[in-house]
Amino acid sequence: MLRNVGRLSLKGQAWDSARSYVAEVDSYRDTELTSLFKRLYEDNVLGRVTNEQFCMLSADYNDDQKVLRDAIPAKEARLQKLTDSASNVDSFIDKASGTPKFR
């Protein structure tokens, strides 16, 4: 079963792998931001980073993380919509290939 979506041409398992890859990248970035925030907090407590720097950087990390967490459901919905669209195209092709050709 070949799925054509825009310029993507993926076969069944490759399509699922692409979907899980996007989810893994977002999840990894979320984990990375959490880790950076923890290190920043530790540096602030140990006096390596001033309070002003901590406030500025933590606000940036929190904003990035909020944007990421808000984007994940939208990306998942978009991927599901593309998957459904590809399934509809596959279904149409299967049905159309069974009909006789008229001249």
Stockholm file with secondary structure:
# STOCKHOLM 1.0

chainA/1-103         MLRNVGRLSLKGQAWDSARSYVAEVDSYRDTELTSLFKRLYEDNVLGRVTNEQFCMLSADYNDDQKVLRDAIPAKEARLQKLTDSASNVDSFIDKASGTPKFR
#=GR chainA/1-103 SS CEEEETTEEEEHHHHHHHHHHHHHHHHHHHHHHHHHHHHHHHHHHTTSSCHHHHHHHHHHHHHHHHHHHHHHHHHHHHHHHHHHHHHHHHHHHHHHHTSCCCC
#=GC SS_cons         CEEEETTEEEEHHHHHHHHHHHHHHHHHHHHHHHHHHHHHHHHHHTTSSCHHHHHHHHHHHHHHHHHHHHHHHHHHHHHHHHHHHHHHHHHHHHHHHTSCCCC
//
